[in-house]
Amino acid sequence: MTFKQFAAVIAFCVPALFLSAQSKAPENWFTLDQKADNVQGTSANQALAALKAKGKKGQTIIVAVLDSGVDPLHEDLKDIMWVNPGEIPGNGKDDDGNGYVDDIHGWNFLGGPTGENVHHETLELTREYARLSKNTKVPTVKICTAKPKKSLHIIRKSRKITRKLGHKPRP
C-alpha cells in the first residue's frame, strides 16, 4: 500500500470513529418530523396539531390493507381490526349478501375461494400481461449493462426495432 492509499483510507475511516448510530428508533418514529425531530417520519404530530388548531375533530376511519394477507389474531391487530357488522362469524353463510361468506374482517382477494391465504400468488401485473399477451405482440427489451453509452445504443436500437414492428415507443 502506498502512502497516498494509506492516507486515503485514514481520511475516509477516521470520521466514522466519531459517528454513532441510534441504538434504537424512538417508539413513535413514524409520527416524528425530519426538521423538528431529526427523524424521517410522517410529521403526523404537526399535522394533528394543525388540525386541532383549526377546530377539526377526529373521526373513526376504516383502513383497507392491500397486501398478501393479514393475520387478524396478531397481538397488535386483534383488538383494532374492523368487524363487519352484517356478518355472523363462522356460520358458513353470506349474511350481508355481498357475495363473500364469513367476511368478518374484509376479504382476501388474492386468496382461495373461501378467502384463505394461498402459498403462491400471482401479481395483478402478471395476470394482466398473460391476459393481454394472448391477443398482442409485445416486444421485450432487456438492458443489462453498466456502460451508459452501450445502454443508450441498445435503447436506440430497440426503438428502431419496435418502429419496424409497428409499435410506437414511449419517449
ZIBEL-V869363 format. One record per run of one state. SS is the DSSP state (H for helix, E for strand, L for the rest). FROM is the first residue (numbers start at 1). TO is the last residue. If there is no record, write none. Layout:
ss={SS:SS}
from={FROM:FROM}
to={TO:TO}
//
This chain:
ss={L:H:L:H:L:H:L:H:L:H:L:H:L}
from={1:3:18:29:32:34:38:44:54:124:134:148:165}
to={2:17:28:31:33:37:43:53:123:133:147:164:171}
//
